[in-house]
């Protein structure tokens, strides 16, 4: 009780800059009471006019006081926000909160790219991210601190962030060579420290999400350390997500060790409640597949009534999908899950400059062939459209892709 009274008294401390506006608002209320009571009791026209003036004055003063009071609060909490910017922010957040529930499943650059487009249309986004990454900074932190790999999750957090540009750049900042932190990104280290403080990786992600003011949520597909392994056509096996493409052999199947990790409950719940579920774009075997290898996620995808979309890659990936047309990408997904985890397949038909294709040929990457008829014979609908950006790299354009995906709701 004493603590509550103390908190109330603090509002009256000098220098806060709100007492005057609280007093002005209170004065407005008093005038409203006087004016309204006078109108009800007086019968003389002159006095009634005077009471009406008092009532109107009280209303104006009350509105002015509340407006100034709100401005004082805003400037204290968000100093750099202008009044007109605040209106835009409030309107945008209200509209985004009414947006469709979209689940995006995958990992790597492809998933984070997709999220940057989707967040412009809805804040009801759930990114379900693979935890099989074992290369680079994530792999080192995973070994040293026995935590789930933070890299793909960090990229998705930054992609969905509503925080300032500086904050997003801070999380993506990578330390240069010449120190023990070389190769680590600040965001990976932040998530690692947060995990040690909270004692829980999932809670660490939630707390980091608050720092970045996310438009949506990022969910690891599992909460146990898993290793991705690949069996090749020649019978050999490679363990480690980062090592699988390096063998440059045709992949027959990928699997997890242990084989039956438990799915994160929030991931299953998000799939159950989704309006649209998107697989890809991203590395077929090392970003998308690890999520589909988890039984609860496969079963939830099969059972959901949501629209299920697979976004096919634009280019083949050396060591993973060499020579794969669009139909082979989709077939691999079905072989590792259920037949009905996809309803639609988005395939790019946008033209790519020849000089850029030539540059990719040097890396043994080629444009994915659009064999639409084979996909349709498999029982799936193909959506052909220009989905790419070719500014510096051949990648999907986030806004183009988001518009196509949101367009599926018009067909329901």
N, C-alpha and C positions, 0 to 999 in steps of 0.2 A: 504493500500500500504506500509506504514512504517513498519507495523507489519510483512508483508511478507518479506521485505528486511532484517529485524532484524533476522528472522528465518533462512534466507539464510546465513547471516554472522555468525550465531552460529556454522555452520558446520566448520568454520575456527578457532574456539576457540582452544587454546592449550590444550593438554592432551586427546583429543578425540581419537587420534590414527588413523585417516583416511586421514589426509591431504597428507601424504607422498604417499599413494596409489592412491589418486586422482591425484596428480602430476605425478606419474609414468604412470598412464593410459593416462593422457593428453599428456605426452611425446611420448607414443606409437602411439597415434593418429597423432601427428605431423610427426613422422617418416613415418607412412603409407602414409600421404599426399605427403610428399617429394618424397618417393620412387615411388609411383604410377604415379605422374606427370612427374618424370624423365624418367620412362619407356616409356611414351607416346611421349615425345619430343626428347629424345636422339637417335642418329642413330649409334654411335660408340659402338662396342661390349663391350669394357672394361667398359665404363661408364654405359652401360645398366646392366652389371653384378653387378657393384657397387650399382646401384639403386635397383636392385633385392635384394641384401643383406640388404640394408636399409629398404626395404619394409618388408622383412622377420623378421628383427630385431624388427621393429615397431609392427608387429603382435604378436611376442613372448612377448614383453614388455607389450603390451595392455592386453593380456590374463593373464599375471602374475599380473598386477595391479588390474584388475577386480576380480581375484581370491582372492587376499589378501584383497581387499575392502569388498568383500562378507563375508570373514572369520571374519573381524573386526565387521561387522554388526551382524553376527550370535553370536559371543562371547559376544556382548553387550546385545542382546535381550535374547538369550538362553545360558547362560554361561556354563552349564554342557554338552552341545551337542557337540560331536565330528564331524569332517567333514564326516567320513564314516557313522556315525549314521544319519546325516542329509540327506544323499542320500537315505537311507532306509526309513526315515520318509516321505520325499517328494514323493518317489515312491509309498509307501503304501497308502498315502492319495489320490494320483491321482487314483490309482486302486480302492480304496474304494468308491470314488466319482462316479465311473462308475457302481457301483453295483446296483442291483435291488431295487425298492422301496418296502419296507416291512413295514406293519402295524401290531403291536402286541397289542392285547387288553386284559386287565385283571387287575391284581393287586397282591399285596403280594409277597412272595418269588418266586413263580412260574414265574411271568412275568420278574422280575429282573434277574433270572437265565437264562431265554431264551435270553435276550438281550446280556448277556456277550458272548454268542456263536455267535449270528447274527452279532455283530459289527466287528468280524474278517473277514467278507465277504463283508460288505457294510456299508457305512455311511449314506445311505438313509433310515434311520429307524425312524418310528414314533411310540412311545409308548403311547397308549391311556389308561389312568389310572383312575380307580374308585375313586370317592371322597366321598364314603359312610363310610369310616373307622371312627370309633368313640371310639376306645379303646386305652389304653396306653398313650404314649406321644402325639400322634396325637389328641386323644380325649380331653386331657387336654388343649392343645393349641387351639383347635377348640372352646372350651367353653370360655376360658379366653380372647381370642383375636378376636373371631368371624371371623375366617379365614377358608379356606378349609383345610382338614387334610393333612399335609405335608409328613407323613411317607412313604406311598407307592411311592409317587413321588420322595422322596429323594432316596429311594432304586434304582429306575430306573435311576435317574441322575447319581448315583455312578456307576451303571452297564454300562452305556454308556460313562462314562468319559474316556477321553484320557489324563487326568492329571496324575501327579506322584502318586505313591503308597501312599506316605505320605498324599497327599491331599485327596485321597479316604478314607484312614483310619481316617483322621480328621473328615470328614463328617459323618462317621459311629460311631465315638466315643460317648459312652453313659456314662453319669455321674452316679457315684455310689451313694448308699444310704448315708444319713447323711447330705444332704443339700436340699435346696428348688428346686434345679435342678435335683434331683434324678429321674432317669428313662428317662429323656430327652436326645435325641441325639443332638450333636452339629449341624448336618445338619438340623434338624427340627427347631432349634432355629435360624439358619442362614436364612432359608427361611422365618420364621416369621418376623425377623427383616427387611429383604429385602422387604417383603410385606408392612410393616409399612412405610418404606422409600419411596418406589415407589407408594404406595397407590393402588396397583393393584396386585393381586395374580399371574395372568398370566404373567405380566411383571417381577415379581420377579423370576419366573421360568426361563424366558429368560435370565435375568442377571446372575442367578446362573449357567445356562448352559455355559455362556461365561467363568466363573471362572473355571469350570471343563473341558472346551474344549471338548464338547460332540461330539460323532460320531452319530449324529441324533438329534432328538428332543423328548421332553416329553410333552404330552398334557393332561391336566385334561379333563375327558369326559364331564364335565359340570362346570360352574363357579358359581353355586349357591349351598348353603348348602342343602344337601338332607339327609333324614333318610331312611335307609333300614328296611323294616318290613317283617315278614314272617307269613303266615297263615298255620297252621298245619292241618293234617288230622282230628284231633278231633275238629276243629273249632276255637281253641284258636289262639291268635295273639301275637307276640312279636315284639317290636320295638327296633332297635339298632343292627347294624352289629355285634358288639362284643358279644351281648347277644343271638343271634339266635341259635348258636350251643349248648349253655348251657342248653337249654330246653330238649335236647335229645328226640325229637319227630320227626315223619316223616313230612317233609315239603311238603305242597301241592303247594304253590306258594309264591314267594316273590314279593314285590312291593315297590315303592318309595313314600315318602311323602315329598313335594308335588308330585303328580303322573306325572306331565308333565313338568319336568325341561328342559330348553333349552340346546341343545348340544353346545359345543364349536365349532365355525365355522371352526377352524383349524383341528379339529378331523374329521369333515365331508369331508373337502377338502382332507385330507390325505387318507381317504378311497376311495374317487373318483379317486385318482391318483395312487393308489397302484397296484403293480404287484402281490403281495401275501399278504393275510391277515391271521393272526394266532390268534385263540382264545385259551387261556390257554397256558401251564398248570396252575393250581391254584385252589383255593377253588371255587367249582362250583357255589354255591348260593351267596357267600359273596364277591367274587373277580371278576368273569366273568359276572354274571347276572346283577349287577348294571349298567354296561355299556350298555347292551342290552335292558334295560328297558327304555332307552331314545329314543324317537320316531325317531328323525332325524338320529341317529346312526343305528337303525334297518332298516330304509328305505334305507340308503346309502349302507348298507351291502347287502340288497336284490337286489339293482340296479347295483352294481358294476360288472364289468367283470373280476375282479381279481380272482386269485385262492384262495379259502377259505378253511382253514385247522383248524380242531379242534384237539388239543393235549389232549388226555384223561389222567387223573391222573393215577398213578401207584397203589396208595393205596386209600382205602376209607377213608373218614374223619368222625370221630365220631360226631354225632349231625347234620351232613349235608347229607352225602351220604351212610349211613349204609346199607349194602347189595346191593348197586348199581353195576350191571355189566356195561361194557362199553356202551352198547346200552341204558341203562337208563340215563346215563350221557348225551348222545347226545339227547335223547328224551326230557329231561328237558330243554335243550337249545332251541329246536324247539318250545316247548310249551310257552316259554317266548319271542319268537321273530317271525321269518318267517321260512317257510319250507326250503327256499333256502339260508340260511346264511352260510351253510357248503357244501363243495364239497367232502372233504376227512376227514378221521378220522385216526389219528395215535395212534396205540395201542402197548404197550410194550410187547415183547416176550422174553426179556432177563431174565435169571434165577436169583433168589434172594436167598442168603444163608439162610438156615432154621433157624439158630440161630438169624439172624436179623429179620426174620418174627416173630419168637417167642417173640422177644422184642416188636414188634409193637402190637402183640395180647394183651399184657398187657394194652395197651392204647385203645383197641377195634378198631384197624385199621387193615384191611385185604387187601390182594392183589386183585385188580379189576379183575374180570373175563372177559376174552376176548371172548365174544359171537359174533364172526365175522359174522356169517350167519344172525343173526337178524339185524345187521347194514346194511348189503348188501340188505336185503329184504326191508329196509326202503329207499333204493335208493342211498346209499352212498358207496364210495369206501374205503376200509380199507387198511391201510399201516401198516404191521406188521414188527417190527424190534426191535433190542436191543437198547433201548434208555436210559438206566439207569446207574447211578453210585451208588455204594454201599460201599463207603469208610467209612463214618461215619453214614450216613442216607440213606434212600431209596429215591432217587431223580432222576429227569431226568439229563442226562449228557448234558451240554450246547452245546458242540461241536458235539456230535452225533446227537442231535436234529436239530442243524443248518444245518448240511450236508443233512439231509433228507428233510428239508424244502426247501433248495436251489435246491434240485434235482427235484422238481416239475416243475421248469422252463424248464428242458430238455424235458418235455412231451408236452409242448405247441407248 
